[in-house]
Amino acid sequence: MPNYRRPNISGGTYFITQVTYQRESWLCTDIGRKSLREAIEKVREKYPFCIDAFVLLPDHFHCLWTLPTDDKDLSVRLRLIKTYVTKHYGQELGVNREVSQSRQKRRESNLWQRRFWEHLIRDERDFELHCDYIHDNPVRHGLCENPQDWPYSSIHRFIAQGIYPSDWGTDGRKEKPQGFWDD
């Protein structure tokens, strides 16, 4: 089995993609949103991080997180968030996907893909490109016509804070980050 290595940069900013198990569409349900929000709040109490940008789609989410300057453990945060959702809301979510023997051996559920994808943000331009990718993602997936139409996105905060103009993204696709894993 490959030995996955993630960057260990204290105070780093990371672009993250987490997908549901077999792309089951439960994240945008009322209970899915509640469970994820609560899990993030609980984990941030013990393991703080800044959520710079976020978009929630039915079967995955993308986000930009910045860790504290003295901390480099991104993986523990995501593991604890997934564990919290599974323990506290797994039954209530009612996802009816069979759990493979491999997942049973590891005591994994049928809510999340085992791994997540991350990219360490290199500079300001890289940060901007990933913010744009996050906010345009619902349009890319055909979930809405304009990024502002998607309710589960930090684009609304970006517009309210004057980071983006109110019509951001309505004039077509934004530049895509280079070397990017596309979902």
C-alpha positions in Angstrom: 0.0 0.0 0.0 1.4 3.4 -0.8 2.6 5.6 2.0 0.7 8.8 1.6 2.6 11.9 2.7 1.0 15.2 3.4 2.9 18.5 3.8 3.7 19.4 7.3 3.8 23.2 7.3 2.9 25.0 10.6 0.4 27.7 9.9 -0.1 26.6 6.4 -3.2 27.3 4.3 -4.7 24.2 2.5 -7.2 23.6 -0.2 -9.2 20.5 0.8 -11.7 18.3 -1.0 -13.7 15.7 1.0 -16.1 13.4 -0.8 -18.9 11.3 0.6 -18.8 7.5 0.3 -19.7 6.4 -3.2 -20.7 10.1 -3.8 -23.9 9.6 -1.9 -25.8 13.0 -1.9 -26.5 13.8 1.7 -24.4 16.8 2.6 -26.9 19.5 1.5 -29.8 17.9 3.4 -30.9 19.8 6.6 -29.4 17.1 8.8 -26.3 16.8 6.7 -25.6 20.6 6.9 -26.4 20.6 10.6 -24.1 17.6 11.4 -21.2 19.1 9.4 -21.6 22.6 10.9 -21.7 21.1 14.5 -18.7 18.9 13.9 -16.6 21.7 12.6 -17.6 23.9 15.6 -16.7 21.1 18.0 -13.4 20.3 16.4 -12.4 24.0 16.2 -12.8 24.3 20.0 -9.9 22.0 20.6 -8.1 22.3 17.2 -8.6 25.8 15.9 -8.3 26.8 12.3 -9.6 29.6 10.1 -12.1 28.8 7.3 -11.0 31.1 4.6 -13.5 29.8 1.9 -16.0 27.0 1.8 -18.6 25.4 -0.5 -20.9 22.6 0.3 -22.2 20.4 -2.5 -24.5 17.4 -2.3 -21.7 14.8 -2.3 -18.5 16.8 -1.5 -17.1 20.0 -0.1 -14.2 22.2 -0.9 -12.6 24.6 1.5 -9.5 26.6 2.3 -8.3 26.3 5.9 -5.5 28.2 7.6 -3.9 26.4 10.6 -2.5 28.3 13.6 1.2 29.3 13.3 2.3 26.6 15.8 0.2 23.8 14.3 0.6 21.6 11.2 -1.9 18.7 11.8 -4.6 19.1 9.1 -5.4 15.4 9.0 -6.5 15.2 12.6 -9.0 17.9 12.1 -10.6 16.3 9.1 -10.6 12.9 10.8 -12.3 14.3 13.9 -15.0 16.1 11.8 -15.8 12.9 9.9 -15.9 10.9 13.1 -18.2 13.4 14.8 -20.7 13.4 12.0 -20.6 9.6 11.8 -21.0 9.0 15.6 -23.6 11.7 16.3 -25.6 11.7 13.0 -24.8 8.5 11.1 -28.1 6.8 11.9 -30.2 9.9 11.5 -28.7 10.6 8.0 -30.0 7.2 6.9 -27.5 6.5 4.2 -28.2 3.0 2.9 -25.0 2.0 1.3 -23.5 -1.4 1.9 -20.2 -1.3 3.9 -17.5 -3.4 2.3 -15.5 -6.0 4.3 -12.4 -3.8 4.0 -14.3 -0.9 5.6 -15.8 -3.2 8.2 -12.3 -4.3 9.2 -11.3 -0.7 9.7 -14.6 0.1 11.5 -15.4 2.7 8.8 -19.0 3.7 8.0 -20.7 4.4 4.7 -20.7 8.2 5.0 -17.2 9.4 3.9 -14.6 8.4 1.4 -11.5 7.1 3.2 -9.1 9.8 2.1 -9.3 13.4 1.3 -7.4 15.6 -1.3 -5.4 18.5 -0.2 -3.1 21.1 -1.7 -0.8 23.4 0.2 -1.4 27.0 -1.0 1.9 28.4 -2.3 1.2 32.1 -2.6 -1.4 34.9 -2.9 -2.2 34.0 -6.5 -2.7 30.4 -5.7 -5.0 31.4 -2.8 -7.1 33.6 -5.2 -7.4 30.9 -7.8 -8.6 28.3 -5.3 -11.1 30.8 -3.8 -12.4 31.3 -7.2 -12.5 27.6 -7.9 -14.4 27.0 -4.7 -17.0 29.7 -5.4 -17.6 28.7 -9.0 -17.8 24.9 -8.2 -21.7 24.8 -8.0 -21.9 26.3 -11.5 -19.3 23.8 -12.8 -21.5 21.0 -11.4 -24.6 22.4 -13.0 -26.3 23.1 -9.6 -27.0 26.7 -10.4 -26.4 29.3 -13.1 -24.5 31.9 -11.1 -22.3 31.3 -8.1 -24.4 33.7 -6.0 -27.4 31.4 -6.5 -25.9 28.6 -4.5 -26.8 29.0 -0.8 -24.1 26.9 0.8 -21.0 28.9 -0.2 -18.8 31.5 1.4 -19.2 33.6 -1.8 -22.0 35.5 0.1 -19.5 36.5 2.8 -16.9 37.5 0.1 -19.5 39.8 -1.5 -20.7 41.3 1.8 -17.1 42.0 2.8 -16.4 43.6 -0.6 -13.8 41.0 -1.6 -15.9 40.1 -4.7 -18.2 42.4 -6.6 -21.9 41.5 -6.3 -21.9 40.1 -9.9 -18.7 38.0 -9.5 -18.6 35.0 -11.8 -21.6 35.9 -13.9 -19.5 36.7 -16.9 -18.2 33.1 -17.4 -15.7 30.6 -16.0 -12.8 31.7 -13.9 -9.2 30.6 -14.4 -8.6 27.1 -13.0 -5.7 26.4 -10.7 -2.8 24.5 -12.4 -2.2 20.8 -11.6 -5.6 20.6 -10.1 -7.4 17.4 -9.3 -10.9 17.9 -10.7 -14.0 16.3 -9.2 
